[in-house]
Amino acid sequence: MCRQTSPSLKQRIRSGASFCIGSASIDMPEDELGQYLVEKPCDMLFVDLQHTPYTEPQLADFCTVASHLGSPVLLRIRHPDLVCQISSFLDFGAAGVLVPMAEDPANVSEAIAAFYYPPVGRRSVGPHFAYQYGAFTDPRAYADWWNDSGVLALQIETLRGVANVRSLALPGVDLLLFGATDLSFSLAANPDSPWCSVEDCQRHVVEQTRDLGVRVGVGDMPFGTF
């Protein structure tokens, strides 16, 4: 079984401690998912809505199953312009959100507002499927726990995202990940860029965010060990 999540996962990520993100399909049967988690223990399960045709009921069912198996779900939303929908996706049971193609500080500000409960953000309470809500009897206590525990990640996949990274790594963002293939396309489309390779871009992001308290996971995909 996947290692149990704890309220300190956000702090572990930010502190630089090792953590593992696995990858699963929403339509994976529960027995197969359980076996996967036995063979490949992880701290979170990545699920992709950006490039897959999964429905919202499928997502809610999968998050319920994954939670019963001890694994929180990190969900990649469909588009950076849809950050207003983050609250709804979290109410389906996700424990974290990955925003793809992050490059606009205004989008990130909206993502933070949708991700966190007041006074940090503007997320409203939807208790039926929300991750770990059943462990709390008081909505305020749950909101405070969520604000200290939910994981908000951005995926850097364009040169604009690389150039803007200091203004993207706002308070409330926990993790920066890369999409190397799309980033390589962005490099090819901009031959006069100050960066010559994906590795150059990654080094720049690491250097620019070193003092901002956000974790950078250097790799090609939003899953793996960091």
Helices and strands as residue ranges (DSSP letters): H 9-15, E 20-23, H 30-39, E 44-48, H 56-68, E 73-76, G 80-85, H 86-91, E 96-99, H 105-115, G 133-135, H 139-149, E 151-156, H 159-163, H 165-168, E 175-178, H 180-189, H 198-209, E 215-216, E 224-225
